[in-house]
Amino acid sequence: MKTQYYTAASLDGFLATEDDSLDWLFALGSIEESSYPEFIANVGALAMGSATYEWIVRNAEKVVEEVGSPWPYTQPTWFFLSRQLPQIPVAEIRFVKGDVSRVHEAMLEEAGGKNIWIVGGGDLAGQFFDAGLLDELIIQVGSVTLGKGKPLFPRMVLSPALQLTSVHQLGSGMAELRYKVQRGSDESAD
């Protein structure tokens, strides 16, 4: 059971454009050609920030086209918000505020032995990292640059270092990098 930050980023380290567009990502390949189907099968709970949630709401037609529903997940989801947002009626979601540490325990229980996915954004993943709760980063790096936008992981991580555990090419436009979060004297890969 791991807490994982699974995401895609541009070559210059951005998740989305300044106006939260992900259009750059969709042109690089399909979900079926990625590790996503295997990854999501092992996820029992999700955490998202407000920008990710608002993107799903704003792009409901695209989401329905892709998955047949305005909400693409069956797992319980926690939204870490600083303001009130409308709830999607078909989703099993919980709006929470504050420290990720106090919510993580409930997420572990709901996950039923499966992994927790930190969907986005980068600052939310950073909060889990800061609290010592993040186990792995899985980053699919696209062959585009955005120049500016929403940063992948707005944290300085020098020591303990992230340990690169695998690299996979995904078609001609993406590469997947997996990093284990090293804690203290932990020097071995799983």
N, C-alpha and C positions, 0 to 999 in steps of 0.2 A: 504494500500500500504506500503510494508516494503522493506528494503534492507537487504537481508539475505545471510549469508555464510553457504551454504549447502555442506557438504563434508563427506568423510569417512577418518578415521584415524586408525592406529594400536593402540593397547592397550598402547604402550609406547609413543604415541603422534606424529607419523610421517604419512604424507600423501602418500609418495612414498619413494622408496629406493634412495640412493645417485645418482644412474644413471636414476632416474625418472621412474622406473618400477612400474606398478600397478598390476602386476601379482598376488601378494598376495591377492588383493581385490577380483578378479574374482572368486577365489576358495571358497569364503565365502557365496555365494548365488546369486540369480538372482535379477535383477532390479524389476521385477514384484512382488517379495515378500517384497519389500521395500516401503517406502512412496514416492518414486520418481514419479510414474505416477500422483499422486494427486498434488505433489509439482510442477512439471513442467507445469501442466495445469494452474497454477496461476502465471506463470512467464511471464513478458512482455519484459524484456531486461536482458542481461548478461554482466558481466565483467570478463575478464581473463587476466592472466599474460602470458609472453612469454613461460615459461616452459610448461604450460597447452596446449597452442596452438601448440607448437612443438611436444608434445606427440600425439595430434590428427593427425597431419601431418605424423609423423613417423608410426603411427598405423592405417593408413587409411584402410588397409584390414580388421582389427578387427572391425573398426567402420562401414564399409560397411556391414560386416557380421551381426552386431548387429541391425543396423537401416536401411540398404539398400541404404545409401548415404555416401559419404566421409565427409559430415558435418552433425552432429546429431541434429542441432537445427534449428527452423524456426524463432526464435526471433532475433532481431538485437543484435549484439554483439560488445562490445568495447574491444580492446586489448591494455593494458597498456604495452608498449614496450620501451626498451632502445636501440634497434637496429632494422634495417630493416629486415623483414621476407616476404617470398612469400605469396601472398593471394590465398586462396582457391576460385576458380572461382564461385562456386555455393552458396557461403555464403554471407549473408548480414552482413559484418563486417567492422569495422572502427578501424584503427590503431591510437592510441593517445599516447602522452608522457606527463609526468609531473604530477601535482597535481590532485588527484581524485576529489577534490571538484568542480573544474571548469567543469568537464565532467558529474558529477552526475545530474545536472539540465537537461541536454539534455537526459540523460538516463530516468529520470522520465517522461519527455514528450513523448518519444518513447514508454515507457512501457504501456501507455494508461490505467492507473489505476491499472495495475497489479504490482506484485512484481519485484524487481531487484535481480538477483542472482549473488553473487560473487562466481564464479565457483572455482577459485584458481589462485594463490596459497595462502599459509598462509600469506606471507608478504603483498600481495595485500589486503587481508581481513583486515590485521592490519592497512594498510593505510586508509581504509574506517573507521575503528574504531577510529584511531587517529584524523580523521577529524570530528568525531561526527556523521557520516552518517550510521553506522551499527546498525540495530535494533535487529537482532536475529542471533544466531548461532545454526545450526542444524547439529550435529555431529553423524555420524554412526560409532561407535567404534567396530572394528573387534577383534576377539579373536586370534590375532597374535601379536608378537613383532618383530620389525625390527632391534633393536639395534642402528641404526643410519639412517639418511635419511633426507628428506625434512620436516621441522617442521610444525605441525598443525597450530599454531598461535604464531609466534615469538614475543610476546609482554608480558610485565608484566602487569597483570590486577588484581589490588588489591581493588581499590575503585574509582569510584563506582563499586560494584561487579556485576558479571553476576548472574542473577536470574534463577535458574533451574525451568522450567515450566512443563516439562514432561519427562518421561522415558518409552520407549517401547522396548520390546524384539522383534528382527527380526530373527526368526528361531533360530538355535542353535549356530550361529557364530557371531551375531551382536546385538548391543543394540543402540537405537537412543536416544540421549540426546538433549533436546531443552533448549536454554538459551535466556532469554530476556536481552538485554543490558540496564542496569540501567544508567540513566543520572541524575546527580544532586540530586534533592529531589524526583525523581520518585521512589516510593516504592511499587507500586501495579502492579500486573500482568494483562495483557490484557485478 
